[in-house]
Amino acid sequence: MSSSANRVAVIGGGPAGLIAAEILSAAGRPVTVYERMPSLGRKILMAGRGGLNLTHSEPLDAFLPRYGAAAERLRPIIEAFGPGDLRVWADGLGQDTFVGSSGRVFPRSLKASPLLRAWLARLSGQGVEVRLRHDWRGWTPSGELRFAAPDGEVTASADATILALGGASWPRLGSTGDWAAILRERGVAVTPFAPANSGFETAWSPAFAERFAGQPLKTVALGFQGRTVRGEAMVARYGLEGGAIYALSAALRAALADGAPAVLEIDLTPDLSRAKLTDRLHKAAPGQSTASLLRKAAGLSPLAANLLREAHGLILPREPGALARAIKSAPIRLTAPRPLERAISTAGGVALGELDERLMLKALPGVHAAGEMLDWEAPTGGYLLQACFATGAWAARSLLKA
């Protein structure tokens, strides 16, 4: 495969890679996108099953802390291509957006496929070449890129490369994390992968799992290590999953990795203070069964009432104050995160210290990295896609300035 002047190879056809290709090609740079799968944007389409939550509308001073330890490193990158920029970009593709009641931002169509089709058409119109079923295998001794392709190994030359290879979750969509070994061999530090935004396992009783798996636990507050998240969780046969769980997943995962107990405290009536709940229980008609008391006075659903028994045992206290305390703090011991391949996203990846301010790998001049393959994580809610877009845009613009 011949090279062209200033040709850029973008390896990975997800949001980070495609936005980089768009920016570079719009500036007149010849770009080839290499993708191991038979089509581009598979994770975008997967995200579209939930309406394609592109970003979040909250102010940046609340937005940036969602990235935890990576927040300050990502600050200038997200400020340069922030939530407003992402919305303008989507509007430009004919996919105007709206802010949902939770502050999350979606395309008005609530679908990923129209946006992806319009995006790929734009890239084609800007002359971006695409090589599908090209699985990156590193470099030749002379510095050419190596790919396993349908007809065998091929090589390609490029003046610069942007790696946007994703993490290691949902490998059937193309993100296997195989690239980590290639970069480590080149002296790049890669933090081990771990599941992010994942469910967690717990030892439900067989009867509880059989009856309630697949049901949502609505309007609860989940607490861990002094942090409380309100929202919903979903009961699964293996344990718990859902947005409120995902928001705590980094801390829960870290505790389990350190061998510490990961006991989730669930407030089943977050809209009622303990004093108010105690008063309601005290005023309940005498002689009621515990089940009736939980339903009528505390307002617990059958799922919440049975989860209370999973946490505290079948015999619950009858004294109003003690029962209120139990309802306001139901401890559920989590035993392990779900496997990496079932996680929504990935923690770990290229250590941020391996990158200069342009997102170029210090050990590999001319090679930039972007997207989920970098060592950052964030909860669901639009933060994942936002950082993928922003880092891809930053890498492309940095390359143009070089």
C-alpha positions as CSV (number, residue, x, y, z in Angstrom):
1,M,0.0,0.0,0.0
2,S,1.6,3.3,-1.0
3,S,1.8,6.3,1.2
4,S,0.6,9.9,0.4
5,A,2.1,13.1,1.7
6,N,1.1,13.8,5.3
7,R,-1.2,10.8,5.3
8,V,-2.6,10.0,8.7
9,A,-3.6,6.5,9.8
10,V,-6.5,6.3,12.2
11,I,-6.7,2.9,13.8
12,G,-10.2,2.3,15.3
13,G,-13.6,3.1,13.9
14,G,-15.3,4.3,17.1
15,P,-16.2,7.8,18.1
16,A,-12.7,8.9,19.0
17,G,-11.2,7.6,15.7
18,L,-14.0,8.9,13.5
19,I,-14.1,12.4,15.0
20,A,-10.3,12.5,14.5
21,A,-10.7,11.4,10.9
22,E,-13.3,14.1,10.3
23,I,-11.3,16.9,11.7
24,L,-8.1,15.9,9.8
25,S,-9.9,15.3,6.5
26,A,-11.7,18.6,6.8
27,A,-8.3,20.3,7.1
28,G,-7.2,18.6,3.9
29,R,-5.1,15.8,5.4
30,P,-5.4,12.4,3.6
31,V,-6.8,10.0,6.2
32,T,-7.3,6.2,6.2
33,V,-9.3,4.6,8.9
34,Y,-8.5,1.0,9.8
35,E,-11.1,-1.1,11.6
36,R,-10.9,-4.7,12.7
37,M,-14.7,-5.3,12.4
38,P,-16.8,-5.5,9.2
39,S,-18.4,-2.1,9.9
40,L,-17.7,1.1,11.7
41,G,-19.3,2.5,14.8
42,R,-20.5,-0.7,16.4
43,K,-20.3,0.6,19.9
44,I,-22.1,3.7,18.9
45,L,-24.9,1.5,17.6
46,M,-24.9,-0.4,20.9
47,A,-25.1,2.8,22.9
48,G,-28.1,3.8,20.7
49,R,-30.1,1.0,22.2
50,G,-30.5,3.2,25.2
51,G,-31.3,6.3,23.1
52,L,-27.7,7.3,22.4
53,N,-26.8,9.4,25.4
54,L,-24.3,11.7,23.8
55,T,-23.3,14.0,26.7
56,H,-24.7,15.7,29.8
57,S,-26.0,19.3,30.1
58,E,-24.6,20.0,33.6
59,P,-22.0,22.8,34.0
60,L,-18.4,21.9,33.6
61,D,-17.6,22.4,37.3
62,A,-20.0,19.5,38.0
63,F,-19.2,17.6,34.8
64,L,-15.4,17.3,35.1
65,P,-15.3,15.7,38.6
66,R,-17.1,12.7,37.0
67,Y,-13.7,11.6,35.6
68,G,-12.2,11.2,39.1
69,A,-8.4,11.1,39.1
70,A,-8.2,11.9,35.4
71,A,-10.4,15.1,35.7
72,E,-7.6,17.6,35.7
73,R,-5.8,16.0,32.8
74,L,-9.0,15.9,30.8
75,R,-10.1,19.4,31.7
76,P,-8.4,21.3,28.8
77,I,-9.4,18.6,26.4
78,I,-13.1,18.6,27.3
79,E,-13.1,22.4,27.6
80,A,-11.9,22.5,24.0
81,F,-14.6,20.1,22.8
82,G,-17.3,20.2,25.4
83,P,-20.9,19.2,25.6
84,G,-22.1,22.3,23.7
85,D,-19.6,21.5,20.9
86,L,-20.9,18.0,20.7
87,R,-24.5,19.1,20.4
88,V,-23.5,21.6,17.6
89,W,-21.7,18.8,15.8
90,A,-24.8,16.5,16.0
91,D,-27.0,19.3,14.8
92,G,-24.7,19.7,11.8
93,L,-25.4,16.1,10.9
94,G,-29.1,16.8,10.9
95,Q,-29.5,15.1,14.3
96,D,-30.7,17.9,16.6
97,T,-30.6,17.1,20.3
98,F,-32.6,17.6,23.4
99,V,-32.0,17.6,27.1
100,G,-33.9,15.0,29.0
101,S,-35.4,15.4,32.5
102,S,-32.2,14.0,34.0
103,G,-30.0,16.4,32.2
104,R,-28.7,13.9,29.7
105,V,-28.5,14.9,26.1
106,F,-29.9,12.7,23.3
107,P,-30.6,13.0,19.6
108,R,-34.2,13.8,19.1
109,S,-34.7,10.6,17.2
110,L,-33.3,8.6,20.1
111,K,-31.5,6.5,17.6
112,A,-27.9,6.0,16.7
113,S,-28.2,4.7,13.1
114,P,-29.4,8.0,11.5
115,L,-26.5,9.9,13.1
116,L,-23.9,7.3,12.1
117,R,-25.2,7.2,8.5
118,A,-24.9,10.9,8.2
119,W,-21.5,10.9,9.8
120,L,-20.1,8.2,7.5
121,A,-21.5,10.1,4.5
122,R,-19.7,13.2,5.6
123,L,-16.4,11.3,6.1
124,S,-16.8,9.8,2.6
125,G,-17.5,13.2,1.1
126,Q,-14.3,14.5,2.7
127,G,-12.3,11.7,1.1
128,V,-11.6,9.5,4.1
129,E,-10.6,6.0,3.1
130,V,-11.8,3.1,5.1
131,R,-10.2,-0.3,5.4
132,L,-12.5,-2.8,7.2
133,R,-11.4,-6.2,8.6
134,H,-8.0,-4.8,9.2
135,D,-6.7,-6.0,12.6
136,W,-3.8,-3.9,13.8
137,R,-0.7,-6.0,14.8
138,G,1.9,-3.3,15.4
139,W,4.8,-2.2,13.3
140,T,7.3,-3.8,11.0
141,P,11.0,-3.4,11.8
142,S,11.1,-0.6,9.3
143,G,8.2,1.2,11.0
144,E,5.3,0.4,8.7
145,L,1.9,-0.5,10.2
146,R,1.0,-4.1,10.2
147,F,-2.5,-5.5,9.8
148,A,-4.1,-8.9,9.6
149,A,-6.5,-8.6,6.7
150,P,-8.8,-11.0,4.9
151,D,-6.1,-11.8,2.3
152,G,-3.3,-12.1,4.8
153,E,-1.0,-9.6,6.4
154,V,-0.7,-6.2,4.8
155,T,1.4,-3.2,5.7
156,A,0.8,0.6,5.3
157,S,2.9,3.7,5.7
158,A,1.7,6.8,7.4
159,D,3.3,10.1,8.4
160,A,1.3,10.1,11.7
161,T,-0.9,7.6,13.5
162,I,-3.8,8.0,15.9
163,L,-4.7,5.0,17.9
164,A,-8.3,4.8,19.0
165,L,-8.6,1.1,19.7
166,G,-11.1,1.2,22.6
167,G,-10.9,-0.6,25.9
168,A,-11.6,-4.3,26.6
169,S,-15.3,-4.4,27.3
170,W,-17.8,-5.9,24.8
171,P,-15.1,-7.7,22.8
172,R,-17.7,-9.0,20.3
173,L,-18.0,-5.3,19.2
174,G,-14.3,-5.1,18.5
175,S,-12.7,-3.9,21.7
176,T,-10.5,-6.7,22.9
177,G,-7.6,-4.9,24.4
178,D,-5.1,-6.9,22.4
179,W,-3.2,-3.7,21.6
180,A,-2.0,-3.5,25.2
181,A,0.7,-6.2,24.6
182,I,1.9,-4.4,21.5
183,L,2.4,-1.1,23.2
184,R,4.0,-2.7,26.3
185,E,6.6,-4.3,24.0
186,R,7.4,-0.8,22.8
187,G,7.9,0.5,26.4
188,V,4.5,2.1,26.9
189,A,3.0,1.6,30.4
190,V,-0.5,0.2,30.2
191,T,-2.6,0.1,33.4
192,P,-4.3,-3.3,33.7
193,F,-7.9,-3.4,32.5
194,A,-10.8,-3.6,34.9
195,P,-14.6,-3.5,34.5
196,A,-16.2,-0.1,34.8
197,N,-19.9,0.7,34.9
198,S,-20.5,-3.0,35.7
199,G,-22.9,-4.9,37.8
200,F,-21.8,-6.6,41.0
201,E,-22.5,-10.1,42.3
202,T,-24.1,-10.9,45.6
203,A,-25.4,-14.0,47.2
204,W,-29.2,-13.7,46.9
205,S,-31.3,-16.4,48.3
206,P,-32.6,-18.7,45.5
207,A,-36.2,-17.7,46.2
208,F,-35.4,-14.0,46.0
209,A,-33.4,-14.3,42.7
210,E,-36.1,-16.5,41.1
211,R,-38.9,-14.1,42.0
212,F,-37.3,-10.7,41.5
213,A,-34.6,-11.0,38.8
214,G,-35.2,-8.4,36.1
215,Q,-37.2,-6.1,38.3
216,P,-36.1,-2.5,39.0
217,L,-35.6,-1.2,42.5
218,K,-37.0,2.3,42.1
219,T,-36.3,5.5,44.0
220,V,-33.6,4.3,46.3
221,A,-30.4,5.8,47.6
222,L,-27.2,3.7,47.5
223,G,-24.4,4.5,49.9
224,F,-20.8,3.4,50.0
225,Q,-17.8,4.9,51.8
226,G,-19.6,8.1,52.6
227,R,-21.0,8.8,49.1
228,T,-24.7,8.5,48.4
229,V,-26.3,8.1,44.9
230,R,-30.0,8.4,44.3
231,G,-31.6,6.6,41.4
232,E,-32.6,3.1,40.3
233,A,-30.9,-0.3,40.4
234,M,-31.9,-3.5,38.7
235,V,-32.0,-6.8,40.4
236,A,-30.3,-9.5,38.4
237,R,-29.9,-13.2,39.2
238,Y,-26.2,-12.6,40.0
239,G,-26.7,-9.4,42.0
240,L,-27.3,-5.7,41.2
241,E,-26.8,-3.5,38.1
242,G,-28.0,-0.1,36.9
243,G,-27.1,3.5,36.8
244,A,-26.9,4.1,40.6
245,I,-24.6,1.0,40.9
246,Y,-22.5,2.2,38.0
247,A,-21.9,5.6,39.7
248,L,-20.3,3.8,42.6
249,S,-18.6,1.1,40.6
250,A,-15.1,2.5,40.8
251,A,-15.1,2.7,44.6
252,L,-16.8,-0.7,44.9
253,R,-14.3,-2.3,42.6
254,A,-11.3,-0.8,44.4
255,A,-12.5,-2.0,47.8
256,L,-13.0,-5.5,46.5
257,A,-9.5,-5.5,44.8
258,D,-8.0,-4.5,48.2
259,G,-9.8,-7.3,49.9
260,A,-12.0,-5.0,51.9
261,P,-15.7,-5.6,52.4
262,A,-18.0,-3.9,49.8
263,V,-21.2,-3.4,51.7
264,L,-23.7,-1.3,49.9
265,E,-26.1,0.5,52.2
266,I,-29.5,0.9,50.5
267,D,-32.0,3.5,51.7
268,L,-35.4,2.2,50.6
269,T,-37.3,5.4,51.5
270,P,-34.9,8.3,50.6
271,D,-37.8,10.8,50.4
272,L,-38.7,10.1,54.1
273,S,-36.4,11.0,57.0
274,R,-35.9,8.4,59.6
275,A,-37.9,10.4,62.1
276,K,-40.8,10.7,59.7
277,L,-40.7,7.0,58.8
278,T,-40.6,6.1,62.5
279,D,-43.6,8.3,63.1
280,R,-45.5,6.6,60.3
281,L,-44.7,3.2,61.6
282,H,-45.7,4.2,65.2
283,K,-49.1,5.5,64.0
284,A,-49.8,2.3,62.0
285,A,-52.9,0.3,63.1
286,P,-51.9,-2.2,65.7
287,G,-52.0,-5.9,64.9
288,Q,-50.8,-5.6,61.3
289,S,-48.4,-8.2,60.0
290,T,-44.9,-7.1,59.2
291,A,-45.6,-7.5,55.5
292,S,-48.7,-5.2,55.8
293,L,-46.7,-2.7,57.9
294,L,-44.0,-2.5,55.3
295,R,-46.5,-2.1,52.5
296,K,-49.0,0.3,54.0
297,A,-47.0,2.4,56.5
298,A,-43.5,2.4,54.8
299,G,-44.8,2.2,51.3
300,L,-42.4,-0.5,50.2
301,S,-43.0,-2.5,47.1
302,P,-42.8,-6.3,47.3
303,L,-39.3,-6.1,45.8
304,A,-38.1,-3.6,48.4
305,A,-39.7,-5.5,51.3
306,N,-38.1,-8.7,50.3
307,L,-34.7,-7.0,49.7
308,L,-35.0,-5.7,53.3
309,R,-35.3,-9.3,54.4
310,E,-32.3,-10.3,52.3
311,A,-30.3,-7.6,54.1
312,H,-31.5,-8.1,57.7
313,G,-32.9,-11.6,57.8
314,L,-36.4,-13.0,57.7
315,I,-37.3,-11.8,61.2
316,L,-37.4,-8.0,61.1
317,P,-37.7,-5.7,64.2
318,R,-41.2,-4.6,65.1
319,E,-40.3,-1.6,67.2
320,P,-40.9,1.5,64.9
321,G,-37.5,3.1,65.5
322,A,-35.5,-0.1,64.9
323,L,-37.6,-1.0,61.8
324,A,-37.1,2.5,60.4
325,R,-33.3,2.2,60.9
326,A,-33.4,-1.1,59.0
327,I,-35.4,0.3,56.1
328,K,-33.1,3.4,55.9
329,S,-30.0,1.2,55.8
330,A,-30.3,-2.2,54.2
331,P,-26.8,-3.7,53.9
332,I,-26.1,-5.8,50.8
333,R,-22.6,-7.4,50.6
334,L,-21.2,-7.4,47.1
335,T,-18.7,-10.1,46.4
336,A,-17.3,-9.3,42.9
337,P,-17.7,-7.1,39.8
338,R,-19.1,-8.8,36.8
339,P,-16.6,-10.0,34.2
340,L,-14.8,-7.4,32.1
341,E,-16.4,-8.6,28.9
342,R,-19.9,-7.8,30.3
343,A,-19.0,-4.3,31.6
344,I,-20.3,-1.2,29.8
345,S,-16.8,0.4,29.8
346,T,-13.2,-0.2,30.8
347,A,-11.0,1.2,33.5
348,G,-7.3,1.1,32.8
349,G,-5.5,1.5,29.6
350,V,-2.6,3.7,28.4
351,A,-1.3,5.5,31.5
352,L,-1.8,9.2,31.1
353,G,1.8,9.9,32.1
354,E,2.9,8.1,28.9
355,L,1.3,10.9,26.8
356,D,2.5,14.4,26.3
357,E,0.1,17.4,26.2
358,R,-0.8,16.6,22.6
359,L,-1.8,13.0,23.5
360,M,1.2,11.7,21.7
361,L,3.0,8.7,23.2
362,K,6.3,9.9,24.6
363,A,7.9,6.5,23.6
364,L,6.5,6.6,20.1
365,P,6.9,10.0,18.4
366,G,4.2,10.5,15.8
367,V,1.8,8.2,17.4
368,H,-1.2,9.7,19.3
369,A,-3.8,7.8,21.4
370,A,-7.4,8.8,22.2
371,G,-10.7,7.5,23.4
372,E,-11.4,4.6,25.9
373,M,-8.0,3.1,25.4
374,L,-6.6,5.8,27.7
375,D,-6.6,5.3,31.5
376,W,-9.7,7.2,32.5
377,E,-13.2,6.1,33.5
378,A,-16.5,7.8,34.1
379,P,-20.1,6.8,35.0
380,T,-22.8,6.5,32.4
381,G,-24.8,9.6,31.7
382,G,-23.0,10.9,28.6
383,Y,-19.6,11.3,30.1
384,L,-18.1,8.3,28.3
385,L,-19.0,9.4,24.8
386,Q,-18.1,13.0,25.6
387,A,-14.5,12.1,26.6
388,C,-14.1,9.8,23.6
389,F,-15.1,12.6,21.2
390,A,-13.0,15.2,23.1
391,T,-9.8,13.2,23.2
392,G,-10.2,12.2,19.5
393,A,-10.7,15.9,18.5
394,W,-7.7,17.0,20.7
395,A,-5.4,14.4,19.1
396,A,-6.4,15.5,15.6
397,R,-6.0,19.2,16.3
398,S,-2.7,18.7,18.0
399,L,-1.5,16.7,15.0
400,L,-2.6,19.6,12.7
401,K,-0.6,22.1,14.7
402,A,2.6,20.0,14.6
